[in-house]
Amino acid sequence: MATAATANRAELIAIANSVASEKMIDRAIVIEAMEDAIQRAAKNRYGAEMDIRAKLDPNTGDLRLWRVVEVVEQVDDIYKQVDVKGAQKLQPGASVGDFLVDPLPPIEFGRIQAQASKQVIFQKVRDAERERQYEEFKDRQGEIITGVVKRVEFGHVVVDLGRAEGVIRRDQQIPREVVRVNDRIRALILKVVRENRGPQIFLSRAHPDFMKKLFAQEVPEIYDGIIEIKAAARDPGSRAKIGVISHDSSIDPVGACVGMKGSRVQAVVQEMQGEKIDIIPWSPDTATFVVNALQPANVARVLIDEEEDRIEVVVPDDQLSLAIGRRGQNVRLASQLTAKAIDILTEADASEKRQREFVERSDTFQNELDVDETLAQLLVAEGFTQLEEVAYVELDELASIEGFDEDLAQELQSRAQEALERREQANREERTALGVEDALAEMPYLTEAMLVTLGKAGIKTLDDLADLATDELVERPKAEPRRRGEDGQRTQVPRKGGILAEYGLTEEQGNEIIMAARAHWFEDEDAAEAPQEDAHADSAQ
């Protein structure tokens, strides 16, 4: 029996060495897993109620088993306690409160015990292996890694990374790229997530950072930090744009990225399955960078709307198609690269737009201020666009317009303020007719015109407003690239934005409005809790 037991222990040590080497985990973890398995087997043999410990010598395989008992005056648990008299047999001089070691004879592993121990050890080893994988990859997010395609499941590519597996989901693959089992493949480590079944390593070949990292591998100046990729945008498998800048005036960033006879950029293009790459000089000046980003199209001028965070680009008529690109690709990538919404207009479109705005603003001033057409047009020509500007501009600025004097300026301001009051009253009446509560008028930043818009959208009570998310309230609409309609005219269709998007409220203001609308919820909760507290106080008395 002893020989068999010794053989079993020697076999366990051999297994521990083999598993630790194969799984590349600490041998001590495997030994600890075996000790845990032996403890469980011993509890099955001697009683699960006992506090049994096991120690396996990692070198010789010698096994020690013991149970821990506490010395007490009166025994309540015979499995974990011993009285003073019994304690003296285990350790002379033991007193109440001591914990003693009671040696147990070694156990032999039968078929059932061995199978149970095997499962415990395998589970511990799997847990340790998963933790090792997570620790190894958790800080490698953003790196490029090479692996071998193991299988393709439902369009997702599973990649063997050597010590773990990664997955390239369908939306992170390059479209139309053919991937076969056993192909070597490079990808960006996009995200590492800890899960019960093991770490999930998500890879990407479609992310713009994949292209950035490829350039860093091919262009030493980028790796050394002399050249920096400031922005990147991709339409995976088709076309990409990167904005680069050199921190050394003697080095051309575009030329360095292209390489001798295009060798550097071609290496990246081949890895990205022939994706065409536009390398663009980055500029801190937004207008300059937008002009560069729209290459190869020529740009006549750029108008920046800081409030709307939009850019209007005017191009010659023969450059419109080139600026927009096939299916809007060029302007879409330029918009992603600059992080700005870009509107493309021809010279004719821009001129027509300016004339239309001029007429609309002139009509507004003519009707609201009750002035003649010449005076209204003069105000627009001086840069006034809204009644509020006329009503609240410094009087000296209005009086300084050629042909104006202080009396005329005062009269115009008075009429503008009266027009705004009439507009506010009309909005108030419409808001009341829509059934919008007066409580909404007390919310910060909300004007009567905004309340009318909310009422038309079905937002009529504080609860209605409080239930909205910030983006549902103030998010600005994004526009699709211009497309030619049935009438031959190119139009830009805006995507739906927040209910109050047209008023230019910021996200912070939207948050403040919604939190103010929700304030009564917490007041109601406090009011409901107060009677309960009073009731508890009365019962205590």
Secondary structure, DSSP 4 states (H G I P E B T S, - for coil): -HHHHHHHHHHHHHHHHHHHHHHT--HHHHHHHHHHHHHHHHHHHH-TTS-EEEEE-TTT--EEEEEEEEE-SS-S-TTTEE-HHHHHHHSTT--TT-EEEEEE------HHHHHHHHHHHHHHHHHHHHHHHHHHHTT-TT-EEEEEEEEEETTEEEEE-SSSEEEE-GGGSPTT----TT-EEEEEEEEEE--TT--EEEEESSSHHHHHHHHHHH-HHHHTTSEEEEEEEEETTTEEEEEEEESSTTS-HHHHHH-GGGHHHHHHHHHTTT-EEEEEE--SSHHHHHHHHTTTS--SEEEEETTTTEEEEEE-GGGHHHHH-GGGHHHHHHHHHHTSEEEEEEHHHHHHHHHHHHHHHHHHHHHHHT--HHHHHHHHHTT--SHHHHHHS-HHHHHTSTT--HHHHHHHHHHHHHHHHHHHHHHHHHHHHHT--GGGGGSTT--HHHHHHHHHTT--SHHHHHTS-HHHHHPPP-BPPPEE-TTS-EE-PBPP--TTGGGT--HHHHHHHHHHHHHHHHHHHHHHHHHHHHHHHHHH-
